[in-house]
Amino acid sequence: MQTAGPTNWVGRNDSNIAIADPYRLLIDAVRDYAIFMIEPGGRVSNWNAGAQRNKGYSSDEIVGRHFSVLYTPDDIASGKPTYLLETAALHGHIEDEGWRVREDGSRFWANVVITAVRDDQGARFGFAKITRDLTERRRLEELERANAASALDQQARENEQKRIARELHDNLGQRIAALKMALSIHWSELEIALPTQLHAELEAIAQIGAQIDALAVAVRRIAADLRPTMLDDLGLQAALEWLAEDFQSRYGVTVQCRLKVSEPDLGDFATPPLFRVVQEALTNVARHAHAHRVTIELENDAKHRRLRISDDGVGFDPRSASRPEAFGLIGMRERILQLGGLLTVEGRPGAGVTISADIRLPVDIHPALARTRR
């Protein structure tokens, strides 16, 4: 970078002044970037309005002070400000990102470019430093990474629940069935072998058989709660219909399903979150709503898939953070957000609750999740 002027913005002759003044006005008009000059020794020689806005110092407060005041104590201790100037002098410029310190002591994440400034003869008389506040971008990136990590965690949990459910259904379930069959055979053999007057003793074996039946039902229910096999075998619609029937038989609440879904299939990544949203919504109904009727609606067009669960229960104010089902609603929102969708909750006391999810089609793995996988 070359300039015809000295370290200040205004040149030494009339022609240079005519050129420098518009540039000074331009630089002062830039408010999103901190732009200032540094003397070879590291002291600030001028300061634009954007620098004051981003860093908090006025021109009178900062000009003449060493620019290292803008760095963290750790960076100063490690000699980073000196290293940046030396590297810029050697290579012409250097770019860096890191924490910087404002006048009030607060920190912000900054992208910094330092460029050595030379005159027409090639002599270096300072550095130009441009700083951009990227704190918000960094915060969004961290949030995106957190969402990606959460999505990976959710998917890993779903895979593990799927594995355990299969083990319970296929392995333990079969062993329980074999045990019941063996007990029935022995019961029949004892009934033949024992005298009639001792048949009353067989009642204890019959009670064991009843306990085995109850155990089999419990294992099937646990497996289904973990991951219903029909979700993988028959798809989301069949799983939701089963969930509705099971909920209705358990709690005596009428559940109506209106499922009008055509292709495309959402696949292993997107199907479980929708199922879990309905499952959690029904759990909230059972625990808190005191409802008589629930409606589950699922439909799609070419661009969107929409899910809606509504009840006629006691309702609540969705803005209330103290309601007992708030944590479950947060989990639902996270699941839908990971699909690039939006979940909304509508309700008021005495008028039931409606939970709606809208997902754009086709559903792609969240970009952050894709980057995390790579």
C-alpha positions in Angstrom: 0.0 0.0 0.0 1.5 3.4 -1.0 0.6 6.9 -0.3 2.0 10.3 -1.2 1.4 11.8 2.2 3.1 11.5 5.7 1.6 9.9 8.7 -1.3 12.3 9.1 -4.3 12.3 6.7 -3.6 15.7 5.2 -0.7 16.0 2.7 2.0 18.7 2.7 0.9 20.6 -0.4 -2.4 21.9 -1.8 -2.8 19.1 -4.3 -2.2 16.5 -1.6 -4.7 18.2 0.7 -7.3 18.1 -2.1 -6.8 14.4 -2.5 -6.5 13.6 1.3 -9.6 15.4 2.5 -12.1 13.3 0.5 -10.4 10.1 1.6 -10.5 11.3 5.2 -14.2 12.0 4.8 -14.7 8.6 3.3 -12.9 6.8 6.1 -14.7 8.8 8.8 -18.0 7.8 7.1 -17.3 4.1 7.5 -18.9 3.2 10.8 -18.9 -0.7 10.7 -15.1 -0.9 10.5 -12.5 0.5 12.9 -9.9 2.1 10.6 -6.8 3.9 12.0 -3.1 4.4 11.5 -0.3 3.1 13.7 3.2 4.6 13.9 6.2 2.3 13.3 6.6 2.1 17.1 3.0 1.0 17.6 1.4 4.2 18.8 -2.0 5.1 17.3 -1.7 8.2 15.1 -5.3 8.7 14.1 -8.8 7.3 14.7 -12.0 7.1 12.6 -15.6 7.3 13.8 -16.0 3.5 13.2 -13.1 2.9 15.6 -14.7 5.0 18.3 -18.0 3.2 17.7 -16.5 -0.3 17.8 -13.9 0.2 20.5 -15.3 2.9 22.7 -12.3 5.2 22.8 -12.6 8.8 21.5 -9.8 10.1 19.3 -8.5 12.2 22.2 -8.4 9.2 24.4 -6.5 6.8 22.1 -4.2 8.8 19.8 -0.7 8.6 21.1 -1.2 5.4 23.1 0.2 2.1 22.1 -2.3 0.0 20.1 -1.6 -3.0 22.4 -4.2 -1.5 24.8 -6.8 -2.9 22.4 -5.6 -6.5 23.1 -6.2 -8.9 25.9 -3.7 -9.3 28.8 -2.9 -12.8 27.5 -2.1 -11.5 24.0 0.0 -8.7 25.4 1.9 -11.2 27.6 2.6 -13.4 24.6 3.8 -10.5 22.5 1.1 -10.8 19.9 0.8 -7.1 19.1 4.5 -6.8 18.4 4.4 -10.0 16.4 1.6 -8.7 14.2 3.4 -5.5 13.4 6.7 -7.3 12.6 4.9 -9.8 10.3 3.1 -7.0 8.5 6.4 -5.1 8.0 8.0 -8.3 6.7 5.2 -9.5 4.4 3.3 -6.3 3.7 0.2 -7.3 5.6 -1.3 -9.8 8.0 -4.8 -10.9 8.9 -5.8 -12.2 12.3 -9.0 -13.1 14.2 -9.3 -13.1 18.0 -10.6 -11.4 21.1 -10.1 -7.6 21.4 -10.8 -5.3 24.3 -13.0 -2.2 24.3 -12.4 0.9 26.4 -15.0 -0.3 29.0 -13.1 -3.7 29.3 -15.6 -5.7 27.4 -14.4 -8.1 24.8 -15.4 -8.7 21.2 -14.4 -11.1 18.5 -12.6 -9.2 15.7 -11.2 -9.8 12.2 -8.1 -7.6 11.9 -6.0 -6.7 8.8 -2.8 -4.8 9.4 -1.0 -3.4 6.3 2.4 -1.8 6.1 2.1 1.8 4.6 5.0 3.1 2.5 5.7 6.4 0.8 6.6 6.8 -2.9 10.2 6.0 -2.2 9.2 2.7 -0.5 10.1 3.8 3.0 7.6 2.4 5.6 6.2 5.2 7.9 3.5 3.2 9.7 0.6 0.7 9.4 -3.0 0.9 8.5 -5.2 -1.3 10.7 -8.8 -2.3 9.8 -10.9 -4.1 12.4 -14.3 -5.6 12.0 -16.5 -6.8 14.9 -17.5 -10.4 14.2 -18.9 -11.2 17.7 -22.5 -11.8 16.4 -21.2 -14.0 13.6 -19.1 -16.0 16.0 -22.1 -16.3 18.3 -24.3 -17.6 15.5 -21.5 -20.0 14.4 -21.3 -21.3 18.0 -25.0 -21.7 18.1 -25.0 -23.6 14.9 -22.2 -25.9 16.2 -24.3 -26.4 19.3 -27.3 -27.3 17.2 -25.2 -29.7 15.2 -23.8 -31.4 18.3 -27.4 -31.6 19.6 -28.5 -33.2 16.3 -25.7 -35.7 16.4 -26.6 -36.5 20.0 -30.3 -36.9 19.2 -29.4 -39.2 16.2 -27.0 -41.3 18.3 -29.7 -41.6 21.0 -32.3 -42.7 18.4 -29.9 -45.3 17.0 -29.1 -46.6 20.5 -32.8 -46.7 21.4 -33.5 -48.5 18.1 -30.8 -51.1 19.0 -32.1 -51.7 22.5 -35.7 -51.9 21.3 -34.7 -54.6 18.8 -32.9 -56.5 21.5 -35.9 -56.3 23.8 -38.3 -57.3 21.1 -36.3 -60.0 19.2 -34.1 -61.4 22.0 -35.7 -61.0 25.4 -39.2 -61.2 23.9 -38.4 -64.5 22.3 -36.8 -65.9 25.5 -39.9 -64.9 27.5 -42.2 -66.6 24.9 -40.0 -69.7 25.1 -40.2 -69.7 28.9 -44.0 -69.4 28.8 -44.2 -72.3 26.3 -41.9 -74.5 28.5 -44.0 -73.6 31.6 -47.2 -74.5 29.7 -45.7 -77.9 28.7 -44.7 -78.7 32.3 -48.1 -77.6 33.5 -49.8 -80.0 31.1 -47.4 -82.8 32.1 -48.0 -82.3 35.8 -51.7 -82.1 35.3 -51.6 -85.6 33.8 -49.1 -87.0 36.3 -50.6 -85.6 39.5 -53.6 -87.1 41.2 -56.8 -85.2 40.8 -56.7 -84.2 44.5 -53.4 -82.4 44.0 -54.5 -80.3 40.9 -55.1 -77.3 43.2 -51.3 -77.2 43.7 -51.0 -76.3 40.0 -52.5 -72.9 40.7 -49.1 -71.6 41.7 -47.7 -72.6 38.3 -50.7 -70.8 36.6 -49.8 -67.6 38.6 -46.3 -67.8 37.4 -47.6 -68.0 33.9 -49.7 -64.9 34.5 -46.6 -63.1 35.7 -44.7 -64.1 32.6 -47.6 -62.8 30.4 -47.4 -59.5 32.3 -43.6 -59.4 31.9 -44.0 -59.9 28.1 -46.5 -57.1 27.9 -44.1 -54.8 29.9 -41.2 -55.7 27.7 -43.2 -55.0 24.5 -44.3 -51.6 25.9 -40.8 -50.6 26.9 -39.5 -51.6 23.4 -42.3 -49.7 21.7 -41.7 -46.6 23.8 -38.0 -46.7 23.0 -38.6 -47.1 19.3 -41.7 -48.8 17.7 -40.6 -51.3 15.2 -43.3 -50.2 12.8 -41.6 -46.7 12.5 -38.8 -48.5 10.7 -40.8 -51.2 9.1 -43.9 -49.4 8.0 -43.1 -45.7 8.2 -44.3 -42.6 10.1 -48.0 -42.8 9.3 -48.4 -46.3 10.6 -46.3 -45.4 13.7 -48.5 -42.4 14.5 -51.7 -44.5 14.1 -50.3 -47.1 16.5 -49.2 -44.3 18.9 -52.7 -42.8 18.8 -54.4 -46.1 19.4 -52.1 -47.0 22.3 -52.6 -43.5 23.9 -56.4 -43.8 23.6 -56.4 -47.3 25.2 -54.1 -46.2 28.0 -55.7 -42.9 29.0 -59.3 -43.1 27.6 -58.8 -39.9 25.5 -60.2 -40.0 22.0 -57.5 -39.5 19.4 -58.3 -38.7 15.8 -55.7 -39.0 13.1 -55.9 -37.1 9.9 -52.8 -38.2 7.9 -52.7 -37.1 4.3 -49.1 -37.6 3.4 -47.7 -38.4 0.0 -44.1 -38.8 -1.1 -41.3 -38.0 -0.4 -40.2 -40.2 2.4 -38.4 -38.2 5.0 -35.8 -40.9 5.8 -34.1 -42.0 9.0 -32.9 -38.5 9.8 -36.2 -36.6 9.7 -38.8 -39.3 10.6 -37.9 -40.0 14.2 -38.0 -36.3 15.3 -41.6 -35.9 14.0 -42.6 -39.1 15.8 -41.0 -37.8 19.0 -42.7 -34.5 18.8 -46.1 -36.3 18.6 -45.0 -38.6 21.4 -44.0 -35.7 23.7 -47.1 -33.8 22.9 -49.3 -36.7 23.9 -47.3 -37.2 27.0 -48.0 -33.5 27.9 -51.7 -34.1 27.2 -51.7 -37.1 29.5 -49.9 -35.3 32.3 -51.3 -31.8 32.2 -54.2 -31.2 29.8 -57.2 -33.1 31.3 -58.4 -33.3 27.7 -61.2 -35.4 26.2 -60.1 -35.3 22.6 -56.8 -34.9 20.7 -56.4 -34.4 16.9 -53.2 -35.3 15.1 -52.8 -33.9 11.6 -50.0 -34.6 9.1 -50.0 -33.4 5.6 -47.7 -32.1 2.9 -47.6 -30.3 -0.4 -44.7 -29.9 -2.8 -42.8 -27.6 -0.6 -43.8 -28.2 3.0 -44.7 -30.9 5.5 -47.0 -29.8 8.3 -47.7 -31.5 11.6 -50.4 -30.3 14.0 -51.4 -31.7 17.4 -54.3 -30.0 19.2 -56.3 -30.9 22.3 -59.4 -29.5 24.0 -57.9 -29.5 27.5 -57.3 -26.9 30.1 -54.7 -25.0 28.0 -52.1 -22.6 29.3 -50.4 -19.4 28.4 -47.4 -20.3 26.1 -45.5 -17.2 27.3 -45.4 -18.6 30.8 -41.9 -20.0 31.6 -43.0 -21.8 34.8 -45.4 -24.3 33.2 -44.4 -27.9 33.9 -44.4 -28.9 30.2 -42.0 -26.1 29.1 -38.9 -28.3 29.0 -40.7 -30.8 26.7 -41.6 -27.9 24.4 -38.0 -26.8 24.2 -37.0 -30.3 23.2 -39.7 -30.3 20.5 -38.5 -27.0 19.1 -34.9 -28.3 19.0 -35.9 -31.4 17.0 -37.8 -29.3 14.4 -35.1 -26.7 14.2 -32.6 -29.4 13.4 -34.7 -30.2 10.4 -34.7 -26.6 9.3 -38.3 -26.1 10.3 -40.3 -24.1 12.8 -42.5 -25.2 15.7 -45.1 -22.9 17.2 -47.3 -23.3 20.3 -50.8 -21.7 20.6 -53.0 -21.8 23.6 -54.7 -20.0 26.3 -56.2 -21.0 29.7 -59.4 -23.0 29.2 -59.1 -23.3 25.4 -56.7 -26.2 24.8 -53.3 -26.2 23.1 -52.2 -26.5 19.5 -48.6 -27.4 18.6 -47.7 -26.9 14.9 -44.5 -27.8 13.0 -43.7 -26.7 9.5 -40.8 -28.3 7.6 -39.6 -27.3 4.2 -39.2 -30.1 1.6 -37.0 -31.7 0.7 -35.5 -32.1 4.2 -31.7 -31.9 4.1 -29.4 -32.6 6.9 -28.7 -29.4 8.8 -25.7 -27.7 7.2 -23.8 -27.5 10.5 -24.5 -31.2 11.0 -23.2 -32.0 7.6 -20.0 -30.0 8.3 -19.6 -31.7 11.7 -19.9 -35.1 10.0 -17.2 -34.2 7.5 
